[in-house]
Amino acid sequence: MGPVNLSPEASAKSLGGRVSSLIKVQLTRGKVGVEAVAGQLHMSRYTLHKKLRQEGVTFAALLEQVRREQAIAYMKDKSKPLVEIAEQLGFSELSAFSRAFKRWMGTPPAEYRSLRMS
């Protein structure tokens, strides 16, 4: 199947797009869970995984994509401490966020911020 980055029109109709939206909402409240997202879509966790697989995506990939997009947006606010960003993205600690950010962007968050945001 195609890549995860769908057009706004396609993603609004796709299950992946709806799941991404629900992940964003859950992230603002703290922890994100596949069970909660499946429940909001009135389906079991198994059915959600199966239907996402039919679209060629996984819950984990969608969560990672949303976290990455949100991280980049949050990094623009230089006054926001990295530990707060990590918390808002549902990471248990700053080191876990730093590793994920480095994987996504090729550079640690503090370095990214000083290079890109100066």
C-alpha positions in Angstrom: 0.0 0.0 0.0 1.0 3.7 -0.2 2.8 5.8 2.3 1.3 7.0 5.6 1.3 10.7 4.4 -2.1 11.0 2.9 -3.7 14.1 1.5 -6.0 15.9 4.0 -9.1 14.7 2.0 -8.0 11.1 1.9 -6.8 11.0 5.5 -10.2 12.5 6.7 -11.9 9.5 5.1 -9.3 6.8 5.9 -9.2 4.9 9.2 -5.5 5.9 9.5 -6.4 9.6 9.3 -9.1 9.2 12.0 -6.7 7.2 14.2 -4.1 9.9 13.8 -6.6 12.6 14.9 -7.6 10.5 17.9 -3.9 10.0 18.8 -3.4 13.8 18.7 -6.3 14.3 21.1 -5.1 11.6 23.5 -1.6 13.0 23.5 -2.9 16.3 24.8 -4.4 14.4 27.7 -1.3 12.3 28.5 -1.0 8.6 27.6 -2.1 7.1 24.3 -3.5 3.7 24.2 -4.6 1.5 21.3 -7.5 0.2 23.4 -8.8 3.7 24.0 -8.6 4.6 20.3 -10.2 1.3 19.3 -13.0 2.0 21.8 -13.6 5.5 20.4 -14.0 4.0 16.9 -16.4 1.3 18.3 -14.2 -1.6 17.4 -12.0 -4.1 19.2 -8.2 -3.7 19.3 -7.9 -6.7 16.9 -10.3 -5.2 14.4 -8.5 -1.8 14.5 -5.2 -3.5 13.8 -6.7 -5.6 11.0 -8.3 -2.6 9.3 -5.2 -0.4 9.6 -3.2 -3.3 8.1 -5.5 -3.2 5.1 -4.6 0.5 4.7 -0.9 -0.5 4.9 -0.2 1.2 8.2 0.1 0.2 11.9 -1.0 1.9 15.1 2.7 2.2 16.1 3.6 3.9 12.9 0.7 6.4 13.2 1.6 7.1 16.8 5.3 7.7 15.8 4.2 10.0 12.9 1.9 12.1 15.2 4.6 12.3 17.9 7.2 13.4 15.3 5.0 16.1 13.9 4.0 17.3 17.3 7.6 17.3 18.5 8.7 19.5 15.6 5.8 21.9 16.3 6.6 22.0 20.1 10.3 22.6 19.4 9.4 26.0 17.8 8.5 27.3 21.3 12.0 27.9 22.6 10.6 28.6 26.1 9.2 25.1 26.4 11.6 22.8 28.2 12.5 19.6 26.4 11.4 17.6 29.5 7.9 19.1 29.1 7.8 18.3 25.4 8.8 14.7 26.2 6.0 14.5 28.7 3.4 16.0 26.4 4.3 13.4 23.8 3.8 10.6 26.2 7.4 9.6 26.7 8.3 8.2 30.2 11.4 10.2 30.4 13.5 12.8 28.5 16.1 10.2 27.4 13.4 8.1 25.6 12.2 11.3 23.8 15.8 12.2 22.9 16.5 8.8 21.4 13.3 8.9 19.4 13.9 12.5 18.2 17.4 11.7 17.1 16.0 8.7 15.2 13.5 10.9 13.5 15.6 14.0 12.8 19.2 12.7 12.8 20.1 15.1 15.6 19.4 15.3 19.3 16.6 17.7 20.3 18.8 20.3 22.0 21.1 20.4 19.0 18.1 20.6 16.6 16.7 23.5 18.5 19.9 25.4 18.6 20.6 24.8 14.9 17.2 25.3 13.4 15.6 27.8 15.7 18.4 30.3 16.0 
